[in-house]
Amino acid sequence: MNTIAALFDFDGVVMDTEGQYTIFWNEQGKKYLGIVDFGRLIKGQTLTQIYDKHFSGLNDIQLQIRKDLTLFEENMVYEYIPGVEHFLADLRRNEVRIAVVTSSDEKKMANVYRAHPTLCDKFDRIITANLFTHSKPHPECFLLGMQLLGATAENTFVFEDSFHGLQAGISSGATVIGLATTNSRQSIADKAHLVIDNFLEMSFDELIHLRKK
């Protein structure tokens, strides 16, 4: 049997954190750039990518944002997206290989592990920003996930919420399921093979049915 893989973005897909990040980055955008809706503009990007594009050469500001972000992430609330734990368990029962593929770094993820000590047990791999060179919308991170899990694109499912992440998933050749946790269903409907609000109705059987369409 060919290996089936499921690759999950983290924020807004596994954990309901995107609203918190939007608040933080909106504050930074307004404070330093005069941009009101900055949080939506940078979703799915690594910190390095945000710095390079929006704060290039502003070293003092970069250091202050890093300091403020570290403190912010230490105090964030990390709550699972509804149904995702049961869905992950169902995938495991059916021998699906599972990975997190996130633009977050290891320092941020350490905060998550403290809040959820068993998180790593739910996945075969957790792929963070330090393991890939190109950020989403480039598909490198998902192609790396397929490689590490021993799966091909036609047998891989990507779960994403951001525009950049959805584009990366499509470019990787995987079947893409969009989570309407960050953007509206209407805005991502043409960027995914299926759009869901959460994982309450998702199952292994639903994935296989989607792949056969």
C-alpha positions in Angstrom: 0.0 0.0 0.0 1.3 3.5 -0.9 2.1 5.7 2.0 -0.7 8.3 2.7 0.5 11.5 4.4 -1.3 14.4 6.0 0.6 17.7 6.5 -0.9 20.2 8.8 0.0 23.9 9.2 0.0 24.8 12.9 -1.5 28.2 13.7 -5.1 28.3 12.6 -5.1 24.6 11.7 -4.0 22.6 14.7 -4.2 25.5 17.2 -6.7 28.3 17.4 -4.0 31.0 17.6 -4.4 33.1 14.5 -6.6 35.7 16.1 -4.0 36.3 18.8 -1.3 36.8 16.2 -3.4 39.1 14.2 -3.7 41.4 17.2 0.0 41.3 17.8 1.0 42.0 14.2 -1.7 44.7 13.7 -0.1 46.5 16.6 3.4 46.2 15.1 2.2 47.4 11.7 0.4 50.4 13.1 3.3 51.3 15.4 6.2 51.0 13.0 4.7 51.2 9.4 1.4 53.0 9.7 -0.4 49.9 8.3 -3.7 49.1 10.1 -4.4 45.6 8.8 -0.8 44.4 8.9 -1.7 41.0 10.6 -3.5 39.7 7.5 -0.8 40.9 5.2 1.9 38.7 6.7 0.0 35.5 7.6 1.9 32.3 6.7 5.3 34.1 6.6 8.3 33.4 8.8 9.7 36.1 11.0 12.8 36.4 8.7 10.5 36.8 5.7 8.5 39.5 7.5 11.7 41.3 8.4 13.2 41.1 4.9 10.1 42.5 3.3 8.8 45.1 5.7 11.6 45.9 8.2 14.8 45.6 6.1 17.7 47.5 7.6 15.7 48.5 10.7 17.8 46.4 13.1 16.7 48.1 16.3 13.0 47.6 15.4 13.6 44.0 14.5 15.2 43.3 17.8 12.3 45.0 19.7 9.7 43.1 17.7 11.6 39.8 18.4 11.7 40.7 22.2 8.0 41.6 22.2 7.0 38.5 20.2 8.9 36.2 22.5 7.0 37.6 25.5 3.7 37.5 23.6 4.1 33.8 22.6 5.0 32.8 26.1 1.6 34.2 27.3 -0.5 33.0 24.4 -3.4 30.6 24.9 -2.9 27.4 22.8 -6.2 25.7 22.2 -6.9 22.9 19.7 -9.1 23.6 16.7 -12.4 21.7 17.4 -12.2 18.1 16.4 -8.6 18.0 15.4 -7.5 15.7 18.2 -10.1 13.1 17.2 -9.2 13.4 13.6 -5.5 12.9 14.2 -6.3 9.8 16.2 -8.4 8.5 13.4 -5.6 9.1 10.9 -3.2 7.2 13.2 -5.6 4.2 13.4 -5.6 4.1 9.6 -1.8 4.2 9.4 -1.6 7.7 7.8 1.7 9.4 8.3 1.2 12.8 9.9 3.4 15.9 10.2 3.1 19.6 11.3 4.6 21.9 8.7 4.9 25.4 10.2 6.6 28.7 9.7 7.0 28.9 13.4 10.5 28.5 14.9 11.6 26.1 17.7 11.5 28.8 20.3 7.8 29.4 19.8 7.1 25.6 19.6 8.8 25.1 23.0 6.0 27.2 24.5 3.4 25.0 22.8 5.1 21.8 24.1 5.0 23.2 27.6 1.2 23.8 27.3 0.6 20.5 25.5 3.3 17.9 26.6 1.7 15.1 24.5 1.6 17.2 21.2 4.6 15.5 19.7 3.0 12.0 20.2 0.2 13.0 17.8 2.6 13.5 14.8 5.4 11.6 13.1 7.3 14.8 12.4 7.1 18.5 13.4 8.8 20.5 10.6 9.6 24.1 11.7 11.0 27.1 9.8 14.7 26.2 10.5 14.3 23.1 8.3 13.5 24.8 5.1 14.9 27.7 3.1 11.9 29.1 1.2 8.8 30.2 3.1 5.2 29.7 1.9 3.8 30.3 -0.8 6.9 28.4 -2.0 6.0 24.6 -1.8 9.4 23.6 -0.4 8.2 22.9 3.2 5.4 20.6 2.0 7.7 18.8 -0.5 10.1 18.3 2.4 7.2 16.9 4.5 6.4 14.4 1.7 10.0 13.4 1.5 10.4 12.9 5.2 7.2 10.8 5.5 7.9 8.8 2.3 4.8 9.9 0.4 4.1 11.2 -3.1 2.1 14.3 -3.9 -0.9 12.3 -5.1 -1.1 10.5 -1.8 -0.6 13.6 0.4 -3.2 15.9 1.9 -2.3 19.4 3.1 -4.4 21.3 5.7 -4.0 25.1 5.6 -5.7 28.3 6.5 -3.6 31.2 5.1 -3.5 32.3 1.4 0.2 31.7 1.3 -0.1 28.3 2.8 -3.0 27.3 0.5 -0.9 28.3 -2.5 2.1 26.4 -1.3 -0.1 23.3 -0.9 -1.5 23.5 -4.4 1.9 24.1 -5.9 3.2 21.0 -4.1 0.7 18.9 -6.0 -1.1 17.7 -2.9 -4.8 17.6 -2.3 -5.5 20.8 -0.2 -8.1 21.2 2.5 -8.7 24.8 3.5 -9.6 25.8 7.0 -12.0 28.8 7.2 -10.5 29.7 10.6 -8.6 32.8 9.4 -10.2 33.8 6.2 -13.8 33.4 5.0 -15.0 30.3 3.2 -15.7 32.5 0.1 -12.2 34.0 0.0 -10.5 30.6 0.0 -13.1 28.5 -1.9 -11.1 28.6 -5.2 -7.8 28.0 -3.4 -8.5 24.5 -2.0 -10.1 21.2 -3.1 -12.3 21.4 0.0 -13.1 24.0 2.6 -14.0 23.1 6.2 -14.8 25.2 9.3 -13.2 22.7 11.7 -12.5 19.0 12.0 -15.7 17.9 13.7 -17.0 16.2 10.5 -13.6 15.1 9.2 -12.4 11.5 9.1 -10.0 9.2 7.3 -12.9 7.9 5.1 -13.7 11.5 4.1 -10.1 12.0 2.9 -10.1 8.8 0.8 -13.5 9.9 -0.7 -12.1 13.3 -1.6 -9.0 11.7 -3.2 -11.2 9.5 -5.4 -13.2 12.4 -6.8 
